[in-house]
Amino acid sequence: PYTVNWTETLKRSIRERDKYICQLCYKLQEDKVFCVHHIDYDKKNCNPENLITLCRRCHSKTNNNREYWEERINSWRHS
């Protein structure tokens, strides 16, 4: 379950921070609102450093092989 901190305002702020661009494929958000993804898969961790914007296609990819995606996203974000 998500925390009370998981709000539309928070998700919008993450999309704005990421300039409405998927942080994996760099696609620009158009008519469909992009997802905000928890990098560590902990729905209770709503720290902005743990959140990134992903298009629906990339977000669906991250649902498999979670360790790989968490490591990949963290290494990319901290390089």
Biopython code that builds the backbone (N, CA, C, O; Angstrom):
import numpy as np
from Bio.PDB.StructureBuilder import StructureBuilder

atoms = [
    (1, "PRO", "N", (0.827, -1.218, 0.000)),
    (1, "PRO", "CA", (0.000, 0.000, 0.000)),
    (1, "PRO", "C", (0.860, 1.267, 0.000)),
    (1, "PRO", "O", (1.952, 1.300, 0.568)),
    (2, "TYR", "N", (0.348, 2.282, -0.638)),
    (2, "TYR", "CA", (1.042, 3.569, -0.688)),
    (2, "TYR", "C", (0.796, 4.354, 0.597)),
    (2, "TYR", "O", (-0.170, 4.096, 1.315)),
    (3, "THR", "N", (1.666, 5.302, 0.877)),
    (3, "THR", "CA", (1.492, 6.159, 2.052)),
    (3, "THR", "C", (0.606, 7.344, 1.696)),
    (3, "THR", "O", (0.261, 7.556, 0.534)),
    (4, "VAL", "N", (0.250, 8.104, 2.709)),
    (4, "VAL", "CA", (-0.547, 9.313, 2.471)),
    (4, "VAL", "C", (0.258, 10.365, 1.711)),
    (4, "VAL", "O", (-0.311, 11.301, 1.148)),
    (5, "ASN", "N", (1.587, 10.210, 1.695)),
    (5, "ASN", "CA", (2.453, 11.149, 0.970)),
    (5, "ASN", "C", (2.403, 10.945, -0.539)),
    (5, "ASN", "O", (2.871, 11.801, -1.290)),
    (6, "TRP", "N", (1.852, 9.838, -0.991)),
    (6, "TRP", "CA", (1.794, 9.509, -2.421)),
    (6, "TRP", "C", (0.602, 10.251, -3.025)),
    (6, "TRP", "O", (-0.486, 9.693, -3.164)),
    (7, "THR", "N", (0.824, 11.501, -3.375)),
    (7, "THR", "CA", (-0.256, 12.371, -3.844)),
    (7, "THR", "C", (-0.052, 12.762, -5.303)),
    (7, "THR", "O", (1.033, 12.611, -5.863)),
    (8, "GLU", "N", (-1.117, 13.261, -5.893)),
    (8, "GLU", "CA", (-1.012, 13.774, -7.263)),
    (8, "GLU", "C", (-0.036, 14.943, -7.320)),
    (8, "GLU", "O", (0.684, 15.108, -8.305)),
    (9, "THR", "N", (-0.013, 15.738, -6.284)),
    (9, "THR", "CA", (0.917, 16.876, -6.227)),
    (9, "THR", "C", (2.360, 16.392, -6.245)),
    (9, "THR", "O", (3.192, 16.943, -6.967)),
    (10, "LEU", "N", (2.659, 15.375, -5.461)),
    (10, "LEU", "CA", (4.016, 14.820, -5.446)),
    (10, "LEU", "C", (4.372, 14.266, -6.825)),
    (10, "LEU", "O", (5.443, 14.565, -7.354)),
    (11, "LYS", "N", (3.497, 13.473, -7.400)),
    (11, "LYS", "CA", (3.788, 12.879, -8.714)),
    (11, "LYS", "C", (3.977, 13.956, -9.777)),
    (11, "LYS", "O", (4.873, 13.854, -10.615)),
    (12, "ARG", "N", (3.141, 14.982, -9.744)),
    (12, "ARG", "CA", (3.286, 16.079, -10.704)),
    (12, "ARG", "C", (4.631, 16.784, -10.514)),
    (12, "ARG", "O", (5.283, 17.155, -11.490)),
    (13, "SER", "N", (5.044, 16.968, -9.257)),
    (13, "SER", "CA", (6.327, 17.640, -8.997)),
    (13, "SER", "C", (7.504, 16.818, -9.536)),
    (13, "SER", "O", (8.491, 17.386, -10.003)),
    (14, "ILE", "N", (7.406, 15.494, -9.473)),
    (14, "ILE", "CA", (8.474, 14.637, -10.014)),
    (14, "ILE", "C", (8.488, 14.732, -11.534)),
    (14, "ILE", "O", (9.553, 14.839, -12.143)),
    (15, "ARG", "N", (7.318, 14.694, -12.142)),
    (15, "ARG", "CA", (7.256, 14.847, -13.612)),
    (15, "ARG", "C", (7.820, 16.197, -14.035)),
    (15, "ARG", "O", (8.564, 16.279, -15.013)),
    (16, "GLU", "N", (7.475, 17.246, -13.312)),
    (16, "GLU", "CA", (8.000, 18.585, -13.616)),
    (16, "GLU", "C", (9.520, 18.601, -13.472)),
    (16, "GLU", "O", (10.224, 19.105, -14.347)),
    (17, "ARG", "N", (10.022, 18.053, -12.371)),
    (17, "ARG", "CA", (11.475, 18.007, -12.140)),
    (17, "ARG", "C", (12.184, 17.316, -13.304)),
    (17, "ARG", "O", (13.249, 17.745, -13.746)),
    (18, "ASP", "N", (11.564, 16.229, -13.792)),
    (18, "ASP", "CA", (12.154, 15.458, -14.889)),
    (18, "ASP", "C", (11.764, 15.996, -16.262)),
    (18, "ASP", "O", (12.021, 15.367, -17.288)),
    (19, "LYS", "N", (11.145, 17.161, -16.261)),
    (19, "LYS", "CA", (10.771, 17.857, -17.499)),
    (19, "LYS", "C", (9.844, 17.041, -18.391)),
    (19, "LYS", "O", (9.884, 17.150, -19.617)),
    (20, "TYR", "N", (9.006, 16.221, -17.757)),
    (20, "TYR", "CA", (8.024, 15.385, -18.464)),
    (20, "TYR", "C", (8.684, 14.476, -19.493)),
    (20, "TYR", "O", (8.137, 14.228, -20.567)),
    (21, "ILE", "N", (9.872, 13.985, -19.142)),
    (21, "ILE", "CA", (10.638, 13.091, -20.023)),
    (21, "ILE", "C", (10.881, 11.784, -19.291)),
    (21, "ILE", "O", (11.270, 11.773, -18.123)),
    (22, "CYS", "N", (10.645, 10.678, -19.994)),
    (22, "CYS", "CA", (10.947, 9.362, -19.431)),
    (22, "CYS", "C", (12.446, 9.297, -19.176)),
    (22, "CYS", "O", (13.247, 9.606, -20.058)),
    (23, "GLN", "N", (12.816, 8.897, -17.978)),
    (23, "GLN", "CA", (14.221, 8.893, -17.592)),
    (23, "GLN", "C", (14.987, 7.669, -18.085)),
    (23, "GLN", "O", (16.183, 7.535, -17.824)),
    (24, "LEU", "N", (14.297, 6.774, -18.798)),
    (24, "LEU", "CA", (14.990, 5.636, -19.414)),
    (24, "LEU", "C", (15.103, 5.781, -20.930)),
    (24, "LEU", "O", (16.187, 5.608, -21.487)),
    (25, "CYS", "N", (14.006, 6.093, -21.593)),
    (25, "CYS", "CA", (14.046, 6.157, -23.074)),
    (25, "CYS", "C", (14.032, 7.590, -23.610)),
    (25, "CYS", "O", (14.188, 7.801, -24.812)),
    (26, "TYR", "N", (13.848, 8.562, -22.737)),
    (26, "TYR", "CA", (13.866, 9.993, -23.069)),
    (26, "TYR", "C", (12.695, 10.456, -23.943)),
    (26, "TYR", "O", (12.763, 11.499, -24.594)),
    (27, "LYS", "N", (11.643, 9.676, -23.944)),
    (27, "LYS", "CA", (10.426, 10.079, -24.652)),
    (27, "LYS", "C", (9.760, 11.214, -23.878)),
    (27, "LYS", "O", (9.765, 11.230, -22.647)),
    (28, "LEU", "N", (9.189, 12.158, -24.616)),
    (28, "LEU", "CA", (8.492, 13.283, -24.017)),
    (28, "LEU", "C", (7.034, 12.910, -23.773)),
    (28, "LEU", "O", (6.386, 12.311, -24.631)),
    (29, "GLN", "N", (6.526, 13.270, -22.600)),
    (29, "GLN", "CA", (5.121, 13.002, -22.283)),
    (29, "GLN", "C", (4.240, 13.796, -23.227)),
    (29, "GLN", "O", (4.483, 14.977, -23.473)),
    (30, "GLU", "N", (3.222, 13.148, -23.749)),
    (30, "GLU", "CA", (2.265, 13.828, -24.623)),
    (30, "GLU", "C", (0.863, 13.689, -24.042)),
    (30, "GLU", "O", (0.557, 14.291, -23.014)),
    (31, "ASP", "N", (0.016, 12.908, -24.684)),
    (31, "ASP", "CA", (-1.370, 12.818, -24.224)),
    (31, "ASP", "C", (-1.568, 11.910, -23.020)),
    (31, "ASP", "O", (-2.494, 12.132, -22.240)),
    (32, "LYS", "N", (-0.727, 10.891, -22.841)),
    (32, "LYS", "CA", (-0.848, 9.986, -21.698)),
    (32, "LYS", "C", (0.131, 10.400, -20.609)),
    (32, "LYS", "O", (1.326, 10.566, -20.854)),
    (33, "VAL", "N", (-0.396, 10.560, -19.416)),
    (33, "VAL", "CA", (0.435, 10.971, -18.283)),
    (33, "VAL", "C", (1.416, 9.854, -17.942)),
    (33, "VAL", "O", (1.036, 8.687, -17.847)),
    (34, "PHE", "N", (2.675, 10.222, -17.760)),
    (34, "PHE", "CA", (3.700, 9.246, -17.417)),
    (34, "PHE", "C", (3.576, 8.798, -15.957)),
    (34, "PHE", "O", (2.973, 9.470, -15.121)),
    (35, "CYS", "N", (4.164, 7.654, -15.696)),
    (35, "CYS", "CA", (4.179, 7.067, -14.358)),
    (35, "CYS", "C", (5.318, 7.678, -13.545)),
    (35, "CYS", "O", (6.304, 8.174, -14.090)),
    (36, "VAL", "N", (5.150, 7.625, -12.237)),
    (36, "VAL", "CA", (6.239, 7.970, -11.328)),
    (36, "VAL", "C", (6.605, 6.670, -10.621)),
    (36, "VAL", "O", (5.770, 6.024, -9.986)),
    (37, "HIS", "N", (7.867, 6.310, -10.750)),
    (37, "HIS", "CA", (8.358, 5.010, -10.306)),
    (37, "HIS", "C", (9.203, 5.129, -9.040)),
    (37, "HIS", "O", (10.032, 6.031, -8.922)),
    (38, "HIS", "N", (8.986, 4.209, -8.091)),
    (38, "HIS", "CA", (9.821, 4.104, -6.890)),
    (38, "HIS", "C", (11.052, 3.268, -7.253)),
    (38, "HIS", "O", (10.934, 2.075, -7.530)),
    (39, "ILE", "N", (12.196, 3.876, -7.251)),
    (39, "ILE", "CA", (13.427, 3.198, -7.658)),
    (39, "ILE", "C", (13.696, 1.971, -6.795)),
    (39, "ILE", "O", (14.105, 0.929, -7.307)),
    (40, "ASP", "N", (13.469, 2.090, -5.494)),
    (40, "ASP", "CA", (13.746, 0.958, -4.602)),
    (40, "ASP", "C", (12.530, 0.038, -4.405)),
    (40, "ASP", "O", (12.567, -0.891, -3.598)),
    (41, "TYR", "N", (11.470, 0.308, -5.142)),
    (41, "TYR", "CA", (10.232, -0.493, -5.107)),
    (41, "TYR", "C", (9.510, -0.439, -3.767)),
    (41, "TYR", "O", (8.586, -1.218, -3.531)),
    (42, "ASP", "N", (9.915, 0.455, -2.902)),
    (42, "ASP", "CA", (9.259, 0.618, -1.608)),
    (42, "ASP", "C", (8.227, 1.731, -1.741)),
    (42, "ASP", "O", (8.588, 2.906, -1.804)),
    (43, "LYS", "N", (6.965, 1.378, -1.784)),
    (43, "LYS", "CA", (5.891, 2.351, -1.989)),
    (43, "LYS", "C", (5.770, 3.339, -0.838)),
    (43, "LYS", "O", (5.103, 4.366, -0.965)),
    (44, "LYS", "N", (6.402, 3.039, 0.265)),
    (44, "LYS", "CA", (6.371, 3.954, 1.412)),
    (44, "LYS", "C", (7.495, 4.984, 1.350)),
    (44, "LYS", "O", (7.475, 5.967, 2.089)),
    (45, "ASN", "N", (8.464, 4.768, 0.484)),
    (45, "ASN", "CA", (9.598, 5.682, 0.356)),
    (45, "ASN", "C", (9.303, 6.708, -0.735)),
    (45, "ASN", "O", (9.594, 6.489, -1.911)),
    (46, "CYS", "N", (8.725, 7.819, -0.325)),
    (46, "CYS", "CA", (8.347, 8.859, -1.286)),
    (46, "CYS", "C", (9.346, 10.007, -1.325)),
    (46, "CYS", "O", (9.009, 11.124, -1.719)),
    (47, "ASN", "N", (10.564, 9.725, -0.919)),
    (47, "ASN", "CA", (11.633, 10.712, -1.039)),
    (47, "ASN", "C", (11.820, 10.999, -2.528)),
    (47, "ASN", "O", (11.945, 10.058, -3.311)),
    (48, "PRO", "N", (11.843, 12.253, -2.940)),
    (48, "PRO", "CA", (12.005, 12.572, -4.363)),
    (48, "PRO", "C", (13.232, 11.934, -5.014)),
    (48, "PRO", "O", (13.230, 11.663, -6.215)),
    (49, "GLU", "N", (14.288, 11.693, -4.216)),
    (49, "GLU", "CA", (15.470, 11.033, -4.761)),
    (49, "GLU", "C", (15.199, 9.580, -5.137)),
    (49, "GLU", "O", (15.973, 8.970, -5.875)),
    (50, "ASN", "N", (14.117, 9.037, -4.635)),
    (50, "ASN", "CA", (13.746, 7.657, -4.907)),
    (50, "ASN", "C", (12.692, 7.547, -6.017)),
    (50, "ASN", "O", (12.220, 6.451, -6.320)),
    (51, "LEU", "N", (12.331, 8.669, -6.613)),
    (51, "LEU", "CA", (11.259, 8.689, -7.601)),
    (51, "LEU", "C", (11.758, 9.213, -8.938)),
    (51, "LEU", "O", (12.523, 10.175, -9.003)),
    (52, "ILE", "N", (11.305, 8.557, -10.005)),
    (52, "ILE", "CA", (11.639, 9.036, -11.350)),
    (52, "ILE", "C", (10.424, 8.892, -12.256)),
    (52, "ILE", "O", (9.509, 8.113, -11.987)),
    (53, "THR", "N", (10.442, 9.656, -13.321)),
    (53, "THR", "CA", (9.385, 9.625, -14.328)),
    (53, "THR", "C", (9.717, 8.568, -15.369)),
    (53, "THR", "O", (10.827, 8.514, -15.900)),
    (54, "LEU", "N", (8.724, 7.728, -15.645)),
    (54, "LEU", "CA", (8.874, 6.706, -16.679)),
    (54, "LEU", "C", (7.629, 6.670, -17.557)),
    (54, "LEU", "O", (6.510, 6.823, -17.067)),
    (55, "CYS", "N", (7.829, 6.468, -18.849)),
    (55, "CYS", "CA", (6.678, 6.242, -19.722)),
    (55, "CYS", "C", (6.074, 4.884, -19.356)),
    (55, "CYS", "O", (6.698, 4.095, -18.646)),
    (56, "ARG", "N", (4.906, 4.626, -19.825)),
    (56, "ARG", "CA", (4.228, 3.373, -19.466)),
    (56, "ARG", "C", (5.000, 2.151, -19.949)),
    (56, "ARG", "O", (5.061, 1.133, -19.259)),
    (57, "ARG", "N", (5.579, 2.256, -21.118)),
    (57, "ARG", "CA", (6.345, 1.127, -21.664)),
    (57, "ARG", "C", (7.555, 0.800, -20.784)),
    (57, "ARG", "O", (7.776, -0.359, -20.432)),
    (58, "CYS", "N", (8.329, 1.814, -20.436)),
    (58, "CYS", "CA", (9.500, 1.588, -19.587)),
    (58, "CYS", "C", (9.086, 1.162, -18.182)),
    (58, "CYS", "O", (9.738, 0.317, -17.569)),
    (59, "HIS", "N", (8.014, 1.739, -17.680)),
    (59, "HIS", "CA", (7.559, 1.359, -16.347)),
    (59, "HIS", "C", (7.169, -0.115, -16.307)),
    (59, "HIS", "O", (7.442, -0.801, -15.322)),
    (60, "SER", "N", (6.542, -0.600, -17.353)),
    (60, "SER", "CA", (6.174, -2.026, -17.377)),
    (60, "SER", "C", (7.417, -2.910, -17.418)),
    (60, "SER", "O", (7.405, -4.011, -16.868)),
    (61, "LYS", "N", (8.487, -2.448, -18.059)),
    (61, "LYS", "CA", (9.739, -3.212, -18.083)),
    (61, "LYS", "C", (10.319, -3.374, -16.678)),
    (61, "LYS", "O", (10.890, -4.414, -16.349)),
    (62, "THR", "N", (10.170, -2.348, -15.864)),
    (62, "THR", "CA", (10.785, -2.377, -14.536)),
    (62, "THR", "C", (10.071, -3.305, -13.560)),
    (62, "THR", "O", (10.548, -3.522, -12.446)),
    (63, "ASN", "N", (8.936, -3.848, -13.969)),
    (63, "ASN", "CA", (8.219, -4.784, -13.095)),
    (63, "ASN", "C", (8.845, -6.169, -13.082)),
    (63, "ASN", "O", (8.509, -6.988, -12.227)),
    (64, "ASN", "N", (9.734, -6.441, -14.001)),
    (64, "ASN", "CA", (10.456, -7.711, -14.043)),
    (64, "ASN", "C", (11.926, -7.452, -13.750)),
    (64, "ASN", "O", (12.459, -6.396, -14.093)),
    (65, "ASN", "N", (12.569, -8.411, -13.122)),
    (65, "ASN", "CA", (13.998, -8.297, -12.819)),
    (65, "ASN", "C", (14.297, -7.013, -12.026)),
    (65, "ASN", "O", (15.119, -6.190, -12.428)),
    (66, "ARG", "N", (13.621, -6.878, -10.923)),
    (66, "ARG", "CA", (13.697, -5.645, -10.121)),
    (66, "ARG", "C", (15.108, -5.292, -9.672)),
    (66, "ARG", "O", (15.481, -4.119, -9.680)),
    (67, "GLU", "N", (15.891, -6.281, -9.283)),
    (67, "GLU", "CA", (17.262, -5.983, -8.834)),
    (67, "GLU", "C", (18.067, -5.323, -9.946)),
    (67, "GLU", "O", (18.808, -4.370, -9.705)),
    (68, "TYR", "N", (17.918, -5.832, -11.157)),
    (68, "TYR", "CA", (18.617, -5.261, -12.304)),
    (68, "TYR", "C", (18.221, -3.800, -12.488)),
    (68, "TYR", "O", (19.089, -2.940, -12.637)),
    (69, "TRP", "N", (16.919, -3.509, -12.481)),
    (69, "TRP", "CA", (16.460, -2.148, -12.743)),
    (69, "TRP", "C", (16.843, -1.195, -11.624)),
    (69, "TRP", "O", (17.218, -0.050, -11.879)),
    (70, "GLU", "N", (16.751, -1.658, -10.404)),
    (70, "GLU", "CA", (17.139, -0.792, -9.290)),
    (70, "GLU", "C", (18.613, -0.419, -9.397)),
    (70, "GLU", "O", (18.977, 0.744, -9.224)),
    (71, "GLU", "N", (19.449, -1.395, -9.678)),
    (71, "GLU", "CA", (20.882, -1.142, -9.826)),
    (71, "GLU", "C", (21.168, -0.246, -11.032)),
    (71, "GLU", "O", (21.964, 0.688, -10.947)),
    (72, "ARG", "N", (20.517, -0.538, -12.142)),
    (72, "ARG", "CA", (20.748, 0.255, -13.364)),
    (72, "ARG", "C", (20.339, 1.705, -13.162)),
    (72, "ARG", "O", (21.090, 2.617, -13.509)),
    (73, "ILE", "N", (19.169, 1.921, -12.612)),
    (73, "ILE", "CA", (18.688, 3.291, -12.410)),
    (73, "ILE", "C", (19.566, 4.024, -11.408)),
    (73, "ILE", "O", (19.907, 5.187, -11.625)),
    (74, "ASN", "N", (19.934, 3.373, -10.324)),
    (74, "ASN", "CA", (20.794, 4.016, -9.331)),
    (74, "ASN", "C", (22.172, 4.338, -9.891)),
    (74, "ASN", "O", (22.706, 5.413, -9.616)),
    (75, "SER", "N", (22.749, 3.453, -10.655)),
    (75, "SER", "CA", (24.074, 3.723, -11.209)),
    (75, "SER", "C", (24.010, 4.851, -12.234)),
    (75, "SER", "O", (24.912, 5.686, -12.313)),
    (76, "TRP", "N", (22.946, 4.864, -13.007)),
    (76, "TRP", "CA", (22.776, 5.931, -14.005)),
    (76, "TRP", "C", (22.552, 7.283, -13.327)),
    (76, "TRP", "O", (23.119, 8.289, -13.751)),
    (77, "ARG", "N", (21.740, 7.310, -12.293)),
    (77, "ARG", "CA", (21.401, 8.570, -11.627)),
    (77, "ARG", "C", (22.572, 9.146, -10.859)),
    (77, "ARG", "O", (22.651, 10.360, -10.669)),
    (78, "HIS", "N", (23.481, 8.294, -10.413)),
    (78, "HIS", "CA", (24.604, 8.769, -9.590)),
    (78, "HIS", "C", (25.908, 8.880, -10.360)),
    (78, "HIS", "O", (26.972, 9.037, -9.761)),
    (79, "SER", "N", (25.837, 8.800, -11.666)),
    (79, "SER", "CA", (27.087, 8.917, -12.444)),
    (79, "SER", "C", (27.278, 10.320, -12.980)),
    (79, "SER", "O", (28.272, 10.594, -13.653)),
]
sb = StructureBuilder()
sb.init_structure("model")
sb.init_model(0)
sb.init_chain("A")
sb.init_seg("    ")
for serial, (resi, resn, name, xyz) in enumerate(atoms, 1):
    if name == "N":
        sb.init_residue(resn, " ", resi, " ")
    sb.init_atom(name, np.array(xyz, "f"), 0.0, 1.0, " ", f" {name:<3s}", serial, name[0])
structure = sb.get_structure()
